[in-house]
Amino acid sequence: MGLYWNYKRGGDIALQRVGQFLRSRFAGLEADFLPVQRGPQRGVLRKLLQGYDVVVGSTAD
């Protein structure tokens, strides 16, 4: 699972909690924290599409 953070304030905290919750519910689940400062570049999008079954993103402001 990818945890996609766009550097908006509070989004990292929300994603960390989501990651903790899902790891506690699903044994063996791996979660990678993916901070991206600007809009997603092609390489990041490719990694998200090819490397993860699930991606959770935050839109906190």
Secondary structure, DSSP 8 states (H G I E B T S, - for coil): -EEEE-S-TTHHHHHHHHHHHHHHHSTT---EEEE-SSS--HHHHHHHHHH-S-EEE----
